[in-house]
Amino acid sequence: MEDLDPGRGIRGSADEILRTLDRFGLYWDGSIEYQSRRTAHYLEALTALRAAGTTFECSCSRRMLPARASRVAGPDARRAYPGTCRSSPRRPGPTSTRFRMDGEGIEFEDRFQGRIAFSRRSLGDVVVRRRDGVIAYQLAVVVDDALQAVTDVVRGADLLESTGWQIALQQALGLPTPRYGHLPLLTESGGAKLAKSRRSVALEPAKAGEQLLTVLELLSQAPPTELAGAPPAEILAWAIAHWNPGAFRLTRQIELPTRSAWD
């Protein structure tokens, strides 16, 4: 459970996430792990990066960095880091810690997107500790995956760049690299991904089966009409038996036809 940032957490949200997963028939192996209980592991990894000389302190804030184009349209456009503080912080006050993206490019075979390659320069130096002292997402998930012996990571195509940073951190820390698979994004008519930050309709656990079928249809999996009204367990069993990633391979965006699919 990603709960490193107590300032942004909503009381009861973790329990609600678990209840929703349960209603959709999506279960977990073993005990539930919480990032807030792993601080010592994250700090150990940060200390190792610092000792290897692969980090530097940065005084830049997000608004000081230039915007750059992103694979996802709209407010998700990323901000590149131009190397301003690589030699030393340019401003007094609190600093974040960045990992130096030096060296050769990052390449990996994505299960759904094919061969992916990034130059480290284009990705830019990534924050591994925020200015408020909180360990950043990119470092935390790398440590989490290693601690849990994760072999496969499946997520949205909007996190392809994050995978480049994470592989670089794995290599620097001597950690194994899982297999990655990035699914196409569900987008709205304007091209921006479906997201709660833009008032997208939330999942309805009471309609779990219906919504699972909608997702399978959007992924071109062609579930049979006989599954209409079936419970989540039956739908998921069919999806596992008939899974066809070739139907959506190399498609990074799927436009949501109407909001009514979730109504």
Secondary structure, 3 states (H helix, E strand, C coil): CCCCCCCCCCCCHHHHHHHHHHHCCCCCCCCCCCHHHCHHHHHHHHHHHHHCCCEEEECCCHHHCCECCCCCCHHHCCECCCCCCCCCCCCCCCCEEEECCCCCCEEEEECCCEEEEECHHHHCCEEEECCCCCECHHHHHHHHHHHCCCCEEEEEHHHHHHHHHHHHHHHHHCCCCCEEEEECEEECCCCCECCHHHCCCCCCHHHHHHHHHHHHHHCCCCCCHHHCCCCHHHHHHHHHHCCCHHHCCCCCEEECCCHHHHC
